[in-house]
Amino acid sequence: MRARRLVSAAIPLVVAASFAAAPVQAGTAAGVGSVPQSTQSDATYAASYAVNKVTNVDATTQRVSCYRPEVPLITSNGPNDGYTGMLPCPGATTGENTGSAAENPTTGGIYPSQVGSAAGYPAASPMFVNDHSESDLRVDPQNPKHIIASSKWFISAEGYNHVLGFYESWDGGKTWPVQGHIPGYEGFTDNTDPVGAFDGFGNYYEFILPYQFAYFGGATGTGSKLYQKSNEPNPALPSEATTVSVRPAGAIDPRDWITTHTNAAGVTGPDYIEFDDNQGNEPDKQWIAIDNHKYLAGGKILNPNYNTVYVMFVNFSFAGKMSKAYVSTAKALPDGQHSDWTPLQRLPSLNASASDTYLLPHVDPNGVVWTPITNFPSRMSRSTASIGVDYSTDGGVTWHGPLQTPAQNVQIPPLTYANTTFTDGIEDTFAVGQKAVGGVYPLYLSWEDFSAGNVNLLASVSLDGGKTWTTPIQVNDNATALDEFQPNLAASIDGTVSVNFYDRRLACPTKASSEAGPSGIVLDQQNPAYAGAMPPYGATNYCVNASIQFYSTTLQPLGHNIRLSQHTWDPQLNAPDRFGSTTFTGKDTFIGDYFGNDFAGSMSLTTSVSTFDDGSNPSHYQQQVIATVSVP
């Protein structure tokens, strides 16, 4: 590793001049309390939704989705938190293949990937999709009104049982008429970690992590998971894999996905990049980027890396108690197919003997691909993290780095946040500017910091290819110390930058307020992490909104944090339980590790969770809400 010099002199003078400090305690990290736009009152923040003319559209309540899961679990944790358990399909309105006998007559009703399942699998019939946590959103670079978003598509929150689903808009996010589960890998118990990218032809790639587990006690058990090769539900499939599904350009039917690949030898099969079949060396934390810059900056020279698909993930070794980061590439083709995946190549690490993760590749207009790489002291020790940046100039053939960033030995949040039971997500986010400054495309980094005893979000920019970075600034502008988390960066072609994040500055609705009923807080009856009265009416640092902060190309703030959620929502309701239990333990629930953020011309679009009932979510499931706001 070659250490890079970090200089505070690189920060523009206007930032220093407009700096407003919030009270911080001794030992906090550089940047905490450095709020260039100054703090704002909670009342001003609450009103910013209306002031900035933000719109909210409930996307995933617009259709009823169902699919036949590989592994059934009928256990319910209700009535606390509104849990309903797995429910039969009431009749899908998506047009997707739900896994019924009529739709799959040659396989007896099951999906092709479920052929070969063990006795007792898959489920006997299609089930209703309820929760939609964790999300990604991508605007088609050829048509800014065409948007594809994806999220986890749950049939059992109690058993953390889901595939991935998508929702598609052709009118800039006003309506989402095409949606459903992403087909091809229903024979695995779970498909996870939604992330996608468009190629230069308009085809959309979803990078998927399918994996297997069973439940202790079967369909009526506790929901606790059994990862054991001899008890896998589908012995015809590997234990876990990384793979892609491609939605061809112009596709309209929700079933139109390419899920197989014919390799150079003429063999056709699942489009696996890697698979693990021994439950001991497992891929995870996958991400994707595609170079859709046909010409290099200047517009006259063809980009040799055009339509290169970069897929990255880490392999967790249980024996070695570490994780290693890998990349593979392919060339996208016009018909939605692609060349064979290249052999896996390990990415440069800050510490080759420790634990690497959180790869978030982006490509600049010169065809250079960049990714952060987050390093923990070890797989078992995650109190601090350091972030570097790797890059390739030749389409992923060779890699350089890591370049050092200001985020070194960062104190990360605890596993679960104060007062609630949902877990922390990905600690950092990264973007590459699409507008050059002094001939160089900026690199943007934002990350969580827990050094003040609550979670703040910091950000920095490099204007010289990662050699130096500006002194970190604080993104969140709340006046009272509490938790702000899961930052997500995006960069527009006009140079505007945004960081969206989950925000807990507003108290939960009070019992007498008009928001109390539709918030569903009355269902929040048991929470071992909260010492106050239940239900938690008026609780602070508990309920959640989504927020956004805009910046100029050089990270000058454009106004204050803007509230993106029309309604404050309770994260405990119907929260997926990653451990599973019929007795509510609150040990490890989930709202997602990240959520979607992108630009469509002069508009910013965000897809994030809400459990609020605006009239379309009476069961208070986790739904995906699209927030749209004009760029300042």
TAJO-V762983 format. One record per backbone hydrogen bond with DSSP energy under -0.5 kcal/mol. CO is the residue of the C=O (numbers start at 0). NH is the residue of the N-H. E is the energy in kcal/mol with one decimal. If there is no record, write none. Layout:
# TAJO-V762983
co = (CO CO)
nh = (NH NH)
e = (E E)
This chain:
# TAJO-V762983
co = (0 4 6 7 11 11 12 13 14 15 19 24 28 30 32 32 33 33 34 34 39 40 41 42 43 44 44 45 46 47 48 49 51 54 56 56 58 62 63 63 64 66 66 68 69 69 72 76 78 79 80 86 95 99 103 103 104 106 110 110 111 113 117 125 126 127 130 132 133 135 137 139 142 144 144 145 146 147 148 149 150 151 152 153 155 156 156 159 160 160 161 162 163 164 165 166 167 168 170 176 177 179 180 184 189 191 194 196 198 202 203 204 204 205 205 207 207 208 209 210 210 213 214 215 215 216 217 218 218 223 224 225 225 227 228 232 233 238 239 241 241 242 244 245 245 246 247 252 254 256 257 258 260 260 262 266 268 269 270 273 275 275 279 279 281 283 284 286 288 289 290 291 293 295 299 300 301 302 304 306 307 307 308 308 309 310 311 312 313 313 314 314 315 315 316 316 320 321 322 323 324 325 326 327 328 329 329 330 332 336 344 350 353 353 354 356 357 361 363 364 367 368 369 370 371 372 373 374 375 377 379 380 382 383 384 385 386 387 388 389 390 391 393 399 402 405 406 409 409 410 414 416 420 421 426 428 430 434 436 439 439 441 442 443 444 445 446 448 449 453 453 454 455 456 457 458 459 460 461 463 468 472 476 482 484 487 489 491 491 495 496 497 498 499 500 501 502 503 508 509 512 513 514 515 515 516 517 519 520 522 522 523 526 528 534 535 538 543 544 545 545 546 547 548 549 550 551 554 555 556 561 568 568 569 571 575 575 581 587 588 589 590 592 593 595 597 599 601 602 603 604 605 606 607 609 611 616 620 621 622 622 623 623 624 624 625 626 627 628)
nh = (2 6 9 10 14 15 16 17 18 18 34 27 31 33 21 34 35 473 19 37 478 44 45 46 47 47 562 48 50 51 53 52 629 627 58 625 61 64 92 93 128 68 126 122 71 121 85 79 81 82 573 127 97 103 106 108 107 109 113 114 114 116 120 88 66 129 153 151 151 149 147 142 145 146 171 139 168 137 166 135 164 153 162 129 160 159 576 161 154 155 190 152 181 150 179 148 177 146 173 178 167 165 182 187 210 208 206 204 201 198 246 196 206 207 244 209 242 191 240 188 189 225 217 221 222 219 220 73 74 215 226 213 227 230 231 117 236 211 275 272 273 207 205 247 257 203 250 255 256 258 245 270 262 268 265 262 260 271 243 241 238 239 317 318 315 313 358 311 309 291 306 293 302 298 301 295 303 305 307 331 290 309 310 329 288 327 286 325 283 315 316 323 281 317 320 321 378 316 355 314 346 312 344 310 341 308 331 338 335 332 326 353 322 355 375 373 359 369 366 296 363 391 361 389 359 387 356 385 354 380 381 377 411 376 409 374 404 372 402 370 399 368 396 390 388 407 386 384 411 449 423 419 588 416 447 445 443 441 439 436 441 432 461 430 459 428 457 455 452 451 455 483 448 474 446 472 444 469 442 466 6 458 39 503 501 499 497 433 494 491 550 489 548 487 546 484 544 540 537 512 515 517 518 519 520 519 612 522 523 80 524 534 529 418 536 538 507 568 502 563 564 500 561 498 557 496 554 556 551 558 547 543 570 572 574 577 589 583 577 422 575 133 425 134 606 604 602 630 599 628 597 626 595 624 622 613 619 622 131 609 624 58 59 607 626 56 605 54 603)
e = (-0.7 -0.5 -0.6 -1.6 -1.0 -1.2 -2.3 -1.8 -0.7 -0.6 -2.0 -1.3 -1.8 -2.1 -1.3 -1.3 -0.8 -3.2 -0.9 -2.0 -0.7 -2.4 -2.9 -1.8 -0.8 -1.2 -0.5 -0.7 -2.4 -2.1 -2.5 -1.4 -0.5 -2.2 -1.0 -3.2 -1.4 -0.6 -2.4 -0.8 -2.6 -0.8 -2.8 -2.7 -0.5 -0.6 -0.6 -0.5 -2.1 -1.7 -2.0 -2.8 -0.8 -1.2 -1.1 -2.8 -0.7 -1.0 -1.9 -0.5 -1.1 -1.8 -1.9 -1.5 -1.7 -0.5 -2.2 -2.4 -1.3 -2.3 -2.3 -1.3 -2.3 -0.6 -2.4 -2.8 -2.6 -2.2 -2.4 -2.2 -2.7 -0.6 -1.7 -2.5 -2.5 -0.8 -2.9 -0.6 -2.3 -1.4 -1.5 -2.9 -3.1 -1.9 -1.9 -2.5 -1.2 -2.4 -0.6 -0.6 -3.1 -2.8 -0.6 -1.5 -2.6 -1.4 -2.4 -3.3 -1.3 -2.7 -3.2 -1.8 -0.5 -0.6 -2.1 -0.5 -2.5 -1.9 -2.1 -0.5 -2.2 -3.1 -2.1 -0.7 -0.6 -0.9 -1.8 -2.6 -0.7 -2.3 -0.6 -2.2 -0.9 -1.8 -1.3 -3.4 -1.9 -2.4 -2.8 -3.3 -1.1 -3.5 -3.0 -0.7 -3.6 -2.6 -2.1 -1.9 -1.7 -0.6 -2.5 -1.3 -0.7 -1.7 -2.5 -2.5 -2.6 -2.2 -1.2 -2.8 -0.7 -1.9 -2.0 -0.5 -3.3 -2.7 -0.6 -2.6 -3.3 -1.0 -4.0 -0.9 -2.8 -2.8 -0.5 -3.1 -0.6 -1.7 -2.1 -3.0 -2.1 -0.6 -0.6 -1.3 -2.0 -2.2 -2.4 -3.1 -2.2 -0.6 -0.5 -1.7 -2.1 -0.6 -1.2 -1.1 -1.4 -3.0 -1.9 -2.7 -2.4 -1.8 -2.1 -2.6 -2.3 -3.5 -0.5 -2.1 -1.8 -2.7 -1.9 -2.2 -0.6 -0.5 -3.1 -2.6 -0.5 -3.2 -2.4 -0.6 -2.7 -2.1 -2.5 -2.9 -0.6 -2.2 -2.1 -2.3 -1.9 -0.7 -0.5 -1.2 -1.9 -0.6 -3.3 -3.4 -1.1 -2.2 -3.0 -2.4 -2.7 -2.1 -0.6 -2.1 -1.4 -1.7 -3.0 -1.5 -0.7 -3.1 -2.8 -1.2 -2.0 -1.4 -2.2 -2.1 -3.1 -0.6 -1.2 -3.2 -0.5 -2.9 -2.4 -1.9 -2.3 -2.5 -2.8 -2.5 -1.9 -0.6 -0.6 -1.9 -2.3 -3.3 -2.0 -2.1 -2.3 -2.2 -2.1 -0.6 -0.6 -2.0 -2.3 -0.9 -2.7 -2.5 -2.6 -0.7 -1.5 -3.0 -2.9 -1.9 -2.0 -2.0 -2.9 -2.1 -2.2 -0.8 -1.3 -1.4 -1.0 -0.5 -1.5 -0.8 -0.8 -1.4 -2.6 -2.2 -1.9 -3.2 -1.7 -0.6 -1.8 -0.7 -1.7 -2.0 -2.8 -2.3 -3.1 -3.3 -1.1 -2.1 -2.9 -2.2 -2.8 -2.5 -1.9 -0.5 -2.4 -0.8 -1.7 -2.7 -0.6 -0.9 -1.4 -0.7 -0.9 -0.6 -2.3 -2.1 -0.7 -1.3 -1.9 -1.3 -1.4 -2.9 -1.6 -2.9 -2.9 -1.8 -2.2 -2.8 -1.1 -3.1 -2.6 -0.8 -1.8 -0.7 -1.9 -1.6 -0.6 -1.9 -1.1 -2.0 -0.6 -2.0 -2.1 -2.2 -2.8)
